[in-house]
Every structure is written in structure tokens, then in C-alpha cells.
Amino acid sequence: MIDFKSTLKMAIVSLKINKMRSMLTSLGIIIGVGAVIIMLAIGSGTSEKIIRDMESMGSNLLMIRSSSATSGGVRMGSGTKPTLTLKDAETIENNANGVLAVAPYSAEAKQLTYGNQNWSTSVAGTNASYLFIRNYEIISGRNFLPEDIKNNTKVAIVGNTVATELFGDMDPINKTIRIGNVPFKVIGLLKIKGESGMGMDQDDLVFIPITTAQKKVFGTDFPGTVKMINVKAQSEEALSIAQSDIYDILRRRHHIGKTQDDDFEIRNLAEMQETIKSSAKAMSVFLGVIASISLIVGGIGIMNIMLVSVTERTKEIGIRMAIGAKASDIRIQFLIESFLLSISGGLIGVILGVMGAQIVHIIGKMDIVISGFPIILSLSVSGLIGILAGFYPAYKASLLNPIDALRYE
């Protein structure tokens, strides 16, 4: 029967005798585990940030845009040929199945002034539903009322960046700002959203009623048109039904024949979001796999050193076997040594990996997520690599003939 306790003590003593070599042998595992944790922390952090950004845009969304205009045979891009109207948005809301909310939308860059302060930002004309559709929250004041849209009221809802630039620490509610030369009363302040995944400030904007924007702020050669219509479906399952109904409604309203091209396009943001989320998760896995290669390299390093150790300790092995040690005792000792080298390197790698991830977060301003799973996985893999790397050297040591081993110089 194997005396595991005494074998363990002998393995520890053997490693202590060659402290520097033991440390250098574990270096590959240390670097590998540290790299895995840092890479997975960055990958998971980036993935979660992308998912948060996607969710902040809203869920179950359809975005309808005008088609592209063509000038001299050159296509100018989507939205350049205004074909969508407020009446289109109203018809979709009243007739399309599976639709929860509809919001027409047009935006332009405008100069804002308040007292001696001024700020250039995006001014968007829309309705009350847009804030619900795109997950904006009002923390002070109110949303647009139906009469604001009906009567072209000159009221505005501002983002936090605009409020800070124009009003400083003052409460913006009921203050009067000018958009261009038109005075607007601030009726609402939005909750901070922060930057989007594209680095855009989601708080640097102003919302005004769509009718007011069309008639008093935006100059247009096509009265009543909007650049975009945002639609929120009742559920993920209702999304395809809503999209199909909207497509049919717009073709009928725009009198598009069977052989004619659409003068609009419908984008399913849910599909885009799922694609981006899947890509983000795949990137996180890819980073982990790349970092894991260094763990394999570290395991090869341990195996090489253990093979050298077998050669160096041939006489020691012969003495042990001559005084009664069995082949299984020799195998277990070398396996324990290999496992201890690997697992101790893994523990040090975990500490360095967590510290490295925090440094990346502080200096690189990158989002990170450190969870228990990659740590446990890294330690488990490093321990397994230690056993696998030590198996052949241990097996080779156990096959030594005691007489040949005692004669070895």
C-alpha cells in the first residue's frame, strides 16, 4: 500500500531543494493562468458592455427609414430620399398587428443658447413614445403630452450633458432656451445614459415635439416628412408579424406596384442585436482560447524539467527502490511534484491575473468582469496539465532497474 503522506513529504522536500528551478518551471503556468484570467476579464467586460449598450437602445425594435436617393447614377445612402410621413406612422400604429408603440423621428444639429451660455447638439423631433421605445427615463419634469404634438408646442426635454453645459448646477425645468432663434420651455430632464458602444454621448441631445420641429425648427422641402419611424413590437414573437404588416401597409400607402422597388427599408434591430451579442461572446471565448495556449506551453515546460529531473535523480531513485520502494511509489512522487509545481503556479497566476485585470481597468479605462468560473477553470486546467505533464516522466522513472540506477553516474 502506498504511504501517501510520506511520499507527499518527499515530493515537497525535493521541490524545496531546487527552489529556483521549481519557480522557473512554474513560470509557464503562472503566465498562462494570468493571461487567461486577464483575457477573459477583458472579453467578458467588453461583451457585457456591448450587451448593456444594445439593451439601452431598446428591445423588439424595428427601424423604418426612407430609401436612398440617386443623383447622377450615384446612390446617396438610406434616408436621403424623404418618403416617410407622420401619416405613415399613425397608420402603422393603428393598423399593424403586434405593434406596441410607434415614434416618428427627425434630427438635426442645432445651436442652443441660454443667457450667455451656448451649446451645439442634436435636436430631435419626436413624440412621447420615443422615450419609451429607446429606454430613456425622465428624472425631473414630464414627457410630451398629446396636446404638445397637436398644437406644435415649443417645449423641450434635455439630456444631462446639455443641462450641464447650459445650466450648470441649476435646475433646468421651466427655464427657457433658444434652439436657433426659437424659444423653448424645458419641461423634462433625462436620466443619465452615458456613452453608447460607438462612443457617442447619449445624454447630449434635446427632444422637441415632431410637429414643432417640422414647422418651426427644421427647414424642409418636403413638409410632413420624417427621417425615420421607430416601432416597438409587443414581444419578440410578434416582431416578424409586425414587420410583415408594416411592409404591406407602406407599400399600399406609397402606391408601390408589384414590380417596383420599395421606397423605404425596414431594419430589424433585434436581429442586429443578437448578431452583435453573439460576436461579443465569441470574441470572449476566442481570447480565452488564445490565452490558454500559454497553459499548454507551460505544461510542456514542466514535462521537460521533470524528465531532466528523472535523469539527475537516477541514483536517488535506485536507492529508494533498493530499500523497498515500489514502482508505484516512484510514480506517485513524480506525479505529486509535477502537480504541486503546476497548481502553485496556477495560484500565483490567479493573483497576478486579477491584479493585471484591475490595472487594465484603471489605466486602460476598459470594462472588466472577474468571476469565479474562469479562476476555478484555470486552476483545474493547470492541475490537470501538471498531472498529464508529469505522467511520462513518472512512468519513465518507475521503469528504472534498481541495479542500473545505483551504477548510474
Order of alpha helices (4+ residues) and beta strands (2+ residues): alpha-alpha-beta-beta-beta-beta-alpha-beta-beta-alpha-beta-alpha-beta-alpha-beta-beta-beta-beta-beta-alpha-beta-alpha-alpha-alpha-alpha-alpha
